[in-house]
Amino acid sequence: MLTTGPRGTRDILPDSSGYWQYVENMMREVCRNFAYQEIRTPIFEHTELFLRGIGETTDIVEKEMYTFTDRGKRSITLRPENTAAVVRSYLENKLYAGPQPAKLFYIGPMFRYDRPQAGRYRQFHQFGVEAIGAQGPAVDAEVISLAVELLQRLGLTDLNLFVNSVGCPVCRPVYRLKLQEFFRDKLAQLCPDCQSRYERNPMRILDCKNETCTHHAQGAPHMADCLCDECNSHFNGVKELLTAAGISFVINPRLVRGLDYYTKTAFEIQYAPLGAQSAVCGGGRYDGLVAECGGQPTPGIGFAIGIERVLLALEKQELLPPANTAIDVFVAPLGAEIQPVAFQILTAVRQAKLAADMDYNNRSLKAQMKYANKYPAKFVALIGQDELAENKVMLKNMATGSQELVDRADLIQMIIKGMEK
Protein backbone atom coordinates (compact mmCIF):
# COMPACT_ATOMS: atom_id res chain seq x y z
CA MET A 1 0.00 0.00 0.00
CA LEU A 2 1.26 3.44 -0.92
CA THR A 3 -0.24 4.87 2.28
CA THR A 4 1.88 2.65 4.53
CA GLY A 5 5.61 3.06 5.10
CA PRO A 6 7.99 0.07 5.01
CA ARG A 7 7.89 -2.15 8.09
CA GLY A 8 10.36 -1.02 10.73
CA THR A 9 10.26 2.64 9.72
CA ARG A 10 8.22 5.52 11.04
CA ASP A 11 7.55 9.17 10.36
CA ILE A 12 8.76 11.80 12.80
CA LEU A 13 5.77 14.12 12.83
CA PRO A 14 5.71 17.85 13.64
CA ASP A 15 4.25 17.26 17.11
CA SER A 16 7.31 15.18 18.11
CA SER A 17 10.12 16.66 15.99
CA GLY A 18 10.67 19.30 18.67
CA TYR A 19 11.70 16.52 21.07
CA TRP A 20 14.29 15.33 18.57
CA GLN A 21 15.64 18.85 18.17
CA TYR A 22 15.85 19.23 21.94
CA VAL A 23 17.89 16.02 22.31
CA GLU A 24 20.10 16.74 19.29
CA ASN A 25 20.81 20.28 20.51
CA MET A 26 21.86 18.86 23.88
CA MET A 27 24.17 16.41 22.09
CA ARG A 28 25.82 19.21 20.16
CA GLU A 29 26.16 21.34 23.29
CA VAL A 30 27.89 18.57 25.26
CA CYS A 31 30.21 17.85 22.32
CA ARG A 32 31.21 21.50 22.18
CA ASN A 33 32.04 21.33 25.89
CA PHE A 34 34.25 18.29 25.24
CA ALA A 35 35.82 19.81 22.06
CA TYR A 36 34.34 17.25 19.65
CA GLN A 37 33.49 18.36 16.10
CA GLU A 38 30.70 17.07 13.86
CA ILE A 39 31.35 14.77 10.91
CA ARG A 40 28.74 13.70 8.35
CA THR A 41 29.40 10.57 6.31
CA PRO A 42 27.35 9.11 3.42
CA ILE A 43 24.33 6.98 4.27
CA PHE A 44 25.71 4.18 2.07
CA GLU A 45 29.23 2.78 1.72
CA HIS A 46 31.01 -0.01 -0.15
CA THR A 47 29.91 -3.30 1.44
CA GLU A 48 33.53 -4.37 1.93
CA LEU A 49 34.03 -1.60 4.49
CA PHE A 50 31.53 -3.22 6.84
CA LEU A 51 32.67 -6.78 6.10
CA ARG A 52 36.20 -5.86 7.13
CA GLY A 53 35.36 -3.28 9.77
CA ILE A 54 32.46 -4.83 11.67
CA GLY A 55 33.43 -8.48 11.20
CA GLU A 56 31.91 -11.26 9.11
CA THR A 57 30.89 -13.28 12.20
CA THR A 58 28.65 -10.55 13.63
CA ASP A 59 24.86 -10.66 13.47
CA ILE A 60 24.92 -7.31 11.68
CA VAL A 61 26.92 -8.63 8.73
CA GLU A 62 25.40 -12.10 8.67
CA LYS A 63 21.71 -11.13 9.03
CA GLU A 64 20.94 -7.44 9.24
CA MET A 65 22.62 -5.40 6.49
CA TYR A 66 20.69 -3.75 3.67
CA THR A 67 22.96 -4.59 0.74
CA PHE A 68 22.31 -4.08 -2.97
CA THR A 69 24.18 -3.93 -6.28
CA ASP A 70 24.17 -0.52 -7.95
CA ARG A 71 24.13 0.16 -11.69
CA GLY A 72 27.92 0.01 -11.76
CA LYS A 73 27.76 -3.59 -10.45
CA ARG A 74 29.23 -2.47 -7.11
CA SER A 75 28.03 -3.95 -3.82
CA ILE A 76 26.66 -1.11 -1.69
CA THR A 77 25.31 -1.23 1.88
CA LEU A 78 23.20 1.26 3.82
CA ARG A 79 25.27 1.99 6.89
CA PRO A 80 24.30 -0.30 9.81
CA GLU A 81 26.62 1.67 12.13
CA ASN A 82 28.94 4.62 11.65
CA THR A 83 32.30 3.86 13.26
CA ALA A 84 33.71 2.09 10.19
CA ALA A 85 32.51 4.95 7.98
CA VAL A 86 34.15 7.55 10.25
CA VAL A 87 37.42 5.60 10.14
CA ARG A 88 37.18 5.43 6.35
CA SER A 89 36.69 9.20 6.25
CA TYR A 90 39.54 9.72 8.72
CA LEU A 91 41.87 7.92 6.29
CA GLU A 92 40.50 9.24 3.01
CA ASN A 93 40.53 12.87 4.15
CA LYS A 94 43.87 12.57 6.00
CA LEU A 95 42.47 13.69 9.34
CA TYR A 96 45.48 11.93 10.85
CA ALA A 97 47.59 14.87 9.63
CA GLY A 98 45.79 17.21 12.04
CA PRO A 99 45.89 17.36 15.84
CA GLN A 100 45.50 13.96 17.46
CA PRO A 101 43.28 12.53 18.66
CA ALA A 102 40.74 13.51 16.04
CA LYS A 103 37.64 14.09 18.19
CA LEU A 104 34.51 13.62 16.12
CA PHE A 105 30.76 13.18 16.62
CA TYR A 106 27.88 12.31 14.33
CA ILE A 107 24.08 12.26 14.35
CA GLY A 108 22.13 10.38 11.71
CA PRO A 109 20.09 7.40 10.49
CA MET A 110 21.38 3.80 10.40
CA PHE A 111 19.75 0.75 8.83
CA ARG A 112 19.45 -2.85 10.03
CA TYR A 113 17.02 -5.57 8.99
CA ASP A 114 15.87 -6.46 12.48
CA ARG A 115 12.62 -7.42 14.18
CA PRO A 116 10.88 -4.12 14.96
CA GLN A 117 9.92 -3.53 18.59
CA ALA A 118 9.76 -0.68 21.09
CA GLY A 119 12.89 1.44 20.69
CA ARG A 120 14.18 -0.65 17.77
CA TYR A 121 13.47 0.10 14.13
CA ARG A 122 14.95 -0.89 10.77
CA GLN A 123 15.75 2.73 10.14
CA PHE A 124 16.95 4.13 13.45
CA HIS A 125 19.06 7.06 14.53
CA GLN A 126 22.32 7.21 16.42
CA PHE A 127 24.45 9.83 18.06
CA GLY A 128 28.04 8.77 18.45
CA VAL A 129 31.54 10.02 19.14
CA GLU A 130 34.90 8.74 17.96
CA ALA A 131 38.31 9.72 19.35
CA ILE A 132 40.97 8.43 16.93
CA GLY A 133 44.69 8.68 17.61
CA ALA A 134 45.17 8.39 21.40
CA GLN A 135 46.37 5.26 23.19
CA GLY A 136 46.13 5.79 26.96
CA PRO A 137 43.21 5.17 29.32
CA ALA A 138 42.49 8.89 29.76
CA VAL A 139 40.70 9.16 26.41
CA ASP A 140 38.63 6.07 27.30
CA ALA A 141 37.54 7.80 30.49
CA GLU A 142 36.76 11.01 28.56
CA VAL A 143 34.58 9.22 26.01
CA ILE A 144 32.67 7.38 28.75
CA SER A 145 32.26 10.56 30.78
CA LEU A 146 30.89 12.38 27.72
CA ALA A 147 28.14 9.76 27.38
CA VAL A 148 27.36 9.92 31.10
CA GLU A 149 27.34 13.74 31.07
CA LEU A 150 24.93 13.85 28.14
CA LEU A 151 22.43 11.45 29.71
CA GLN A 152 22.63 13.25 33.03
CA ARG A 153 22.06 16.66 31.43
CA LEU A 154 18.95 15.24 29.79
CA GLY A 155 17.81 14.39 33.32
CA LEU A 156 17.85 10.61 33.06
CA THR A 157 18.17 8.62 36.26
CA ASP A 158 18.17 4.86 36.97
CA LEU A 159 21.16 4.52 34.64
CA ASN A 160 23.78 1.79 35.05
CA LEU A 161 27.26 1.95 33.54
CA PHE A 162 28.87 -1.44 32.87
CA VAL A 163 32.54 -1.75 31.90
CA ASN A 164 34.84 -4.60 30.92
CA SER A 165 38.06 -5.31 29.08
CA VAL A 166 37.86 -7.61 26.07
CA GLY A 167 41.63 -7.88 25.75
CA CYS A 168 43.81 -7.53 22.68
CA PRO A 169 45.35 -9.78 19.98
CA VAL A 170 48.02 -10.78 22.50
CA CYS A 171 45.80 -12.11 25.27
CA ARG A 172 42.56 -12.87 23.47
CA PRO A 173 43.80 -16.15 21.88
CA VAL A 174 44.38 -17.50 25.40
CA TYR A 175 40.82 -16.58 26.35
CA ARG A 176 39.51 -18.06 23.11
CA LEU A 177 40.98 -21.46 23.95
CA LYS A 178 39.54 -21.35 27.46
CA LEU A 179 36.09 -20.52 26.12
CA GLN A 180 36.23 -23.30 23.56
CA GLU A 181 37.25 -25.74 26.26
CA PHE A 182 34.38 -24.54 28.48
CA PHE A 183 31.72 -24.82 25.76
CA ARG A 184 32.99 -28.02 24.11
CA ASP A 185 30.66 -30.40 25.96
CA LYS A 186 27.77 -27.88 25.73
CA LEU A 187 28.06 -27.26 22.00
CA ALA A 188 25.11 -29.46 21.02
CA GLN A 189 22.79 -27.47 23.34
CA LEU A 190 23.74 -24.07 21.90
CA CYS A 191 21.70 -22.30 19.22
CA PRO A 192 22.85 -22.71 15.59
CA ASP A 193 24.39 -19.22 15.59
CA CYS A 194 26.51 -19.98 18.66
CA GLN A 195 27.51 -23.36 17.27
CA SER A 196 28.90 -21.44 14.30
CA ARG A 197 30.57 -18.90 16.57
CA TYR A 198 32.32 -21.65 18.55
CA GLU A 199 35.09 -21.93 15.97
CA ARG A 200 35.02 -18.44 14.49
CA ASN A 201 34.56 -16.20 17.54
CA PRO A 202 33.54 -17.95 20.78
CA MET A 203 33.42 -14.63 22.67
CA ARG A 204 30.22 -13.86 20.77
CA ILE A 205 28.51 -16.75 22.56
CA LEU A 206 28.59 -14.61 25.71
CA ASP A 207 26.63 -11.92 23.83
CA CYS A 208 23.86 -14.28 22.69
CA LYS A 209 20.34 -13.37 23.90
CA ASN A 210 19.02 -16.93 23.51
CA GLU A 211 17.93 -18.12 26.98
CA THR A 212 19.45 -21.57 26.50
CA CYS A 213 22.80 -20.11 25.48
CA THR A 214 22.68 -17.66 28.37
CA HIS A 215 22.06 -20.57 30.76
CA HIS A 216 24.95 -22.64 29.39
CA ALA A 217 27.26 -19.59 29.50
CA GLN A 218 26.94 -19.34 33.27
CA GLY A 219 30.28 -20.05 34.87
CA ALA A 220 32.23 -19.29 31.69
CA PRO A 221 35.82 -18.08 32.17
CA HIS A 222 36.31 -14.32 32.57
CA MET A 223 38.49 -12.29 30.23
CA ALA A 224 39.92 -10.51 33.28
CA ASP A 225 41.73 -13.71 34.25
CA CYS A 226 43.48 -13.81 30.85
CA LEU A 227 44.45 -10.17 30.33
CA CYS A 228 48.06 -9.45 29.41
CA ASP A 229 49.98 -6.93 31.50
CA GLU A 230 49.30 -4.06 29.08
CA CYS A 231 45.53 -4.68 28.92
CA ASN A 232 45.34 -5.15 32.68
CA SER A 233 47.21 -1.89 33.30
CA HIS A 234 45.04 -0.06 30.77
CA PHE A 235 41.80 -1.30 32.35
CA ASN A 236 43.01 -0.38 35.83
CA GLY A 237 43.78 3.09 34.51
CA VAL A 238 40.27 3.49 33.09
CA LYS A 239 38.68 2.43 36.38
CA GLU A 240 40.93 4.79 38.35
CA LEU A 241 40.03 7.76 36.13
CA LEU A 242 36.31 7.05 36.24
CA THR A 243 36.47 6.87 40.00
CA ALA A 244 38.40 10.16 40.10
CA ALA A 245 35.63 11.75 38.00
CA GLY A 246 32.97 10.49 40.42
CA ILE A 247 31.40 8.18 37.83
CA SER A 248 29.89 5.02 39.29
CA PHE A 249 30.31 1.81 37.31
CA VAL A 250 29.93 -1.95 37.57
CA ILE A 251 32.41 -4.42 36.12
CA ASN A 252 30.52 -6.88 33.92
CA PRO A 253 32.85 -9.74 32.86
CA ARG A 254 30.31 -10.95 30.29
CA LEU A 255 30.13 -7.64 28.45
CA VAL A 256 31.73 -8.24 25.05
CA ARG A 257 29.60 -6.01 22.74
CA GLY A 258 28.42 -7.19 19.32
CA LEU A 259 31.16 -5.97 16.99
CA ASP A 260 34.43 -7.73 16.23
CA TYR A 261 36.58 -4.60 16.18
CA TYR A 262 36.53 -3.95 19.94
CA THR A 263 39.77 -4.28 21.94
CA LYS A 264 40.52 -3.51 25.58
CA THR A 265 37.78 -1.25 27.01
CA ALA A 266 34.14 -2.10 26.34
CA PHE A 267 31.23 -0.35 28.05
CA GLU A 268 27.46 -0.08 28.02
CA ILE A 269 24.93 2.21 29.70
CA GLN A 270 21.55 0.71 30.47
CA TYR A 271 18.23 2.20 31.49
CA ALA A 272 16.49 -0.67 33.27
CA PRO A 273 12.84 0.44 32.79
CA LEU A 274 13.18 -0.17 29.03
CA GLY A 275 13.32 -3.92 29.69
CA ALA A 276 14.80 -6.07 26.92
CA GLN A 277 15.95 -2.95 25.03
CA SER A 278 17.56 -1.35 28.09
CA ALA A 279 20.91 -0.50 26.47
CA VAL A 280 20.86 3.17 25.48
CA CYS A 281 24.61 3.51 24.89
CA GLY A 282 27.39 1.13 23.96
CA GLY A 283 30.96 1.49 22.87
CA GLY A 284 34.58 0.63 23.33
CA ARG A 285 38.12 0.79 22.06
CA TYR A 286 39.02 -0.40 18.55
CA ASP A 287 42.80 -0.22 18.21
CA GLY A 288 42.91 -2.51 15.16
CA LEU A 289 40.14 -0.99 13.06
CA VAL A 290 42.13 1.75 11.31
CA ALA A 291 44.72 -0.78 10.15
CA GLU A 292 41.94 -3.17 9.09
CA CYS A 293 40.53 -0.40 6.91
CA GLY A 294 43.90 0.16 5.21
CA GLY A 295 45.63 2.73 7.41
CA GLN A 296 48.61 2.66 9.71
CA PRO A 297 48.00 1.09 13.15
CA THR A 298 46.11 3.81 15.02
CA PRO A 299 44.19 3.54 18.31
CA GLY A 300 40.60 4.66 18.62
CA ILE A 301 37.60 4.58 20.92
CA GLY A 302 33.96 5.60 20.60
CA PHE A 303 30.34 4.90 21.41
CA ALA A 304 26.87 5.14 19.89
CA ILE A 305 23.63 6.16 21.56
CA GLY A 306 20.26 5.14 20.13
CA ILE A 307 18.21 8.33 19.89
CA GLU A 308 14.86 6.48 19.76
CA ARG A 309 15.71 4.67 23.00
CA VAL A 310 16.80 7.89 24.71
CA LEU A 311 13.52 9.53 23.72
CA LEU A 312 11.64 6.51 25.04
CA ALA A 313 13.53 6.77 28.34
CA LEU A 314 12.86 10.51 28.56
CA GLU A 315 9.18 9.88 27.93
CA LYS A 316 9.05 7.26 30.69
CA GLN A 317 10.62 9.68 33.15
CA GLU A 318 8.40 12.55 31.90
CA LEU A 319 11.46 14.60 30.99
CA LEU A 320 10.46 15.72 27.50
CA PRO A 321 9.97 19.50 27.28
CA PRO A 322 6.53 20.87 26.41
CA ALA A 323 5.97 21.37 22.70
CA ASN A 324 6.75 24.91 21.60
CA THR A 325 4.67 25.88 18.56
CA ALA A 326 4.06 29.46 19.66
CA ILE A 327 4.49 32.31 17.19
CA ASP A 328 4.92 36.02 17.77
CA VAL A 329 2.34 37.35 15.32
CA PHE A 330 -0.66 36.07 13.40
CA VAL A 331 -1.72 38.33 10.53
CA ALA A 332 -5.49 38.23 9.99
CA PRO A 333 -6.75 39.75 6.72
CA LEU A 334 -10.52 40.33 6.67
CA GLY A 335 -11.25 39.56 3.02
CA ALA A 336 -9.46 38.07 0.03
CA GLU A 337 -8.76 41.50 -1.44
CA ILE A 338 -6.67 42.36 1.66
CA GLN A 339 -4.35 39.36 1.28
CA PRO A 340 -1.66 41.21 -0.78
CA VAL A 341 -1.24 43.85 1.95
CA ALA A 342 -1.41 41.19 4.67
CA PHE A 343 1.29 39.21 2.91
CA GLN A 344 3.42 42.35 2.64
CA ILE A 345 3.06 42.87 6.41
CA LEU A 346 3.80 39.20 7.08
CA THR A 347 7.00 39.42 5.02
CA ALA A 348 8.19 42.52 6.92
CA VAL A 349 7.48 40.86 10.28
CA ARG A 350 9.46 37.75 9.31
CA GLN A 351 12.34 39.88 8.03
CA ALA A 352 12.44 41.40 11.52
CA LYS A 353 13.20 37.83 12.73
CA LEU A 354 9.81 37.35 14.37
CA ALA A 355 7.87 34.11 14.02
CA ALA A 356 4.70 34.78 12.08
CA ASP A 357 1.90 33.24 10.03
CA MET A 358 -1.32 34.36 8.36
CA ASP A 359 -4.67 33.01 7.19
CA TYR A 360 -4.63 31.63 3.62
CA ASN A 361 -8.20 30.29 3.46
CA ASN A 362 -10.36 33.43 3.76
CA ARG A 363 -11.73 32.36 7.13
CA SER A 364 -14.07 34.51 9.16
CA LEU A 365 -12.61 36.72 11.89
CA LYS A 366 -13.88 34.32 14.56
CA ALA A 367 -12.28 31.34 12.82
CA GLN A 368 -8.99 33.19 12.38
CA MET A 369 -8.85 34.13 16.05
CA LYS A 370 -9.50 30.50 16.99
CA TYR A 371 -6.74 29.44 14.58
CA ALA A 372 -4.32 31.99 16.09
CA ASN A 373 -5.04 30.64 19.56
CA LYS A 374 -4.02 27.13 18.52
CA TYR A 375 -0.40 28.15 18.00
CA PRO A 376 -0.71 30.15 20.31
CA ALA A 377 0.11 33.58 18.87
CA LYS A 378 1.26 36.38 21.16
CA PHE A 379 -0.25 39.07 18.93
CA VAL A 380 -2.80 39.21 16.13
CA ALA A 381 -2.50 41.91 13.47
CA LEU A 382 -6.01 42.53 12.07
CA ILE A 383 -6.44 44.27 8.73
CA GLY A 384 -9.89 45.10 7.38
CA GLN A 385 -11.16 47.69 4.90
CA ASP A 386 -11.13 50.47 7.51
CA GLU A 387 -7.55 49.71 8.58
CA LEU A 388 -6.47 49.45 4.95
CA ALA A 389 -7.96 52.86 4.12
CA GLU A 390 -6.15 54.47 7.07
CA ASN A 391 -2.86 52.60 6.47
CA LYS A 392 -3.15 51.15 9.96
CA VAL A 393 -3.34 47.75 11.67
CA MET A 394 -5.37 46.67 14.68
CA LEU A 395 -2.85 45.00 16.99
CA LYS A 396 -4.33 42.68 19.61
CA ASN A 397 -2.39 41.37 22.60
CA MET A 398 -3.68 37.81 23.02
CA ALA A 399 -2.51 37.53 26.63
CA THR A 400 -4.27 40.66 27.92
CA GLY A 401 -7.03 40.97 25.33
CA SER A 402 -6.17 44.64 24.80
CA GLN A 403 -5.99 46.00 21.28
CA GLU A 404 -4.65 49.19 19.71
CA LEU A 405 -4.85 50.81 16.29
CA VAL A 406 -1.26 51.42 15.13
CA ASP A 407 0.36 52.82 12.01
CA ARG A 408 1.65 50.11 9.67
CA ALA A 409 5.09 51.75 9.79
CA ASP A 410 5.16 51.36 13.59
CA LEU A 411 3.76 47.80 13.74
CA ILE A 412 7.01 45.90 14.22
CA GLN A 413 8.30 48.33 16.81
CA MET A 414 5.02 48.05 18.73
CA ILE A 415 5.17 44.23 18.64
CA ILE A 416 8.73 44.16 19.92
CA LYS A 417 7.86 46.69 22.62
CA GLY A 418 4.88 44.60 23.66
CA MET A 419 6.98 41.42 23.83
CA GLU A 420 9.42 43.13 26.20
CA LYS A 421 6.72 43.80 28.82
C-alpha positions, -999 to +999 in steps of 0.1 A: +000+000+000+013+034-009-002+049+023+019+026+045+056+031+051+080+001+050+079-021+081+104-010+107+103+026+097+082+055+110+076+092+104+088+118+128+058+141+128+057+178+136+042+173+171+073+152+181+101+167+160+107+193+187+117+165+211+143+153+186+156+189+182+159+192+219+179+160+223+201+167+193+208+203+205+219+189+239+242+164+221+258+192+202+262+213+233+279+186+253+302+178+223+312+215+222+320+213+259+343+183+252+358+198+221+343+172+197+335+184+161+307+171+139+313+148+109+287+137+083+294+106+063+273+091+034+243+070+043+257+042+021+292+028+017+310+000-002+299-033+014+335-044+019+340-016+045+315-032+068+327-068+061+362-059+071+354-033+098+325-048+117+334-085+112+319-113+091+309-133+122+287-105+136+249-107+135+249-073+117+269-086+087+254-121+087+217-111+090+209-074+092+226-054+065+207-037+037+230-046+007+223-041-030+242-039-063+242-005-079+241+002-117+279+000-118+278-036-104+292-025-071+280-039-038+267-011-017+253-012+019+232+013+038+253+020+069+243-003+098+266+017+121+289+046+117+323+039+133+337+021+102+325+049+080+341+076+102+374+056+101+372+054+064+367+092+063+395+097+087+419+079+063+405+092+030+405+129+042+439+126+060+425+137+093+455+119+109+476+149+096+458+172+120+459+174+158+455+140+175+433+125+187+407+135+160+376+141+182+345+136+161+308+132+166+279+123+143+241+123+143+221+104+117+201+074+105+214+038+104+197+007+088+195-029+100+170-056+090+159-065+125+126-074+142+109-041+150+099-035+186+098-007+211+129+014+207+142-007+178+135+001+141+150-009+108+158+027+101+169+041+134+191+071+145+223+072+164+244+098+181+280+088+185+315+100+191+349+087+180+383+097+193+410+084+169+447+087+176+452+084+214+464+053+232+461+058+270+432+052+293+425+089+298+407+092+264+386+061+273+375+078+305+368+110+286+346+092+260+327+074+287+323+106+308+309+124+277+281+098+274+274+099+311+273+137+311+249+138+281+224+114+297+226+133+330+221+167+314+190+152+298+178+144+333+179+106+331+182+086+363+182+049+370+212+045+346+238+018+351+273+019+335+289-014+329+325-018+319+348-046+309+381-053+291+379-076+261+416-079+257+438-075+227+454-098+200+480-108+225+458-121+253+426-129+235+438-161+219+444-175+254+408-166+263+395-181+231+410-215+240+395-213+275+361-205+261+362-233+236+373-257+263+344-245+285+317-248+258+330-280+241+307-304+260+278-279+257+281-273+220+251-295+210+228-275+233+237-241+219+217-223+192+228-227+156+244-192+156+265-200+187+275-234+173+289-214+143+306-189+166+323-217+185+351-219+160+350-184+145+346-162+175+335-179+208+334-146+227+302-139+208+285-168+226+286-146+257+266-119+238+239-143+227+203-134+239+190-169+235+179-181+270+194-216+265+228-201+255+227-177+284+221-206+308+249-226+294+273-196+295+269-193+333+303-201+349+322-193+317+358-181+322+363-143+326+385-123+302+399-105+333+417-137+342+435-138+309+445-102+303+481-095+294+500-069+315+493-041+291+455-047+289+453-051+327+472-019+333+450-001+308+418-013+323+430-004+358+438+031+345+403+035+331+387+024+364+409+048+383+400+078+361+363+071+362+365+069+400+384+102+401+356+118+380+330+105+404+314+082+378+299+050+393+303+018+373+299-020+376+324-044+361+305-069+339+329-097+329+303-109+303+301-076+285+317-082+250+296-060+227+284-072+193+312-060+170+344-077+162+366-046+162+365-040+199+398-043+219+405-035+256+378-012+270+341-021+263+312-004+281+275-001+280+249+022+297+216+007+305+182+022+315+165-007+333+128+004+328+132-002+290+133-039+297+148-061+269+160-029+250+176-014+281+209-005+265+209+032+255+246+035+249+274+011+240+310+015+229+346+006+233+381+008+221+390-004+186+428-002+182+429-025+152+401-010+131+421+018+113+447-008+101+419-032+091+405-004+069+439+002+052+456+027+074+486+027+097+480+011+131+461+038+150+442+035+183+406+047+186+376+046+209+340+056+206+303+049+214+269+051+199+236+062+216+203+051+201+182+083+199+149+065+198+157+047+230+168+079+247+135+095+237+116+065+250+135+068+283+129+105+286+092+099+279+091+073+307+106+097+331+084+125+319+115+146+310+105+157+275+100+195+273+065+209+264+060+214+227+067+249+216+047+259+186+041+295+197+045+323+172+049+360+178+023+373+153-007+361+134-017+383+105-055+382+100-068+397+067-105+403+067-113+396+030-095+381+000-088+415-014-067+424+017-044+394+013-017+412-008-012+438+019-014+412+047+013+392+029+034+423+026+031+429+064+038+392+071+070+394+050+082+425+069+075+409+103+095+377+093+123+399+080+124+414+115+132+378+127+098+374+144+079+341+140+047+348+121+019+332+100-013+344+084-047+330+072-046+316+036-082+303+035-104+334+038-117+324+071-141+345+092-126+367+119-139+343+146-123+313+128-090+332+124-088+341+161-095+305+170-067+294+146-043+320+161-050+306+196-040+271+185-004+281+180-007+302+203+001+336+189+013+364+212-003+391+189-028+392+161-025+419+135-060+425+121-064+443+087-099+451+074-112+477+049-111+505+075-076+497+086-065+495+050-080+529+041-061+545+071-029+526+065-032+511+100-033+477+117-054+467+147-028+450+170-043+427+196-024+414+226-037+378+230-025+375+266-043+407+279-070+410+253-062+446+248-060+460+213-046+492+197-049+508+163-013+514+151+004+528+120+017+501+097+051+517+098+052+514+136+038+478+137+070+459+142+083+483+168+050+480+187+052+442+186+087+442+199+079+467+226+049+446+237+070+414+238+094+431+262+067+438+288 
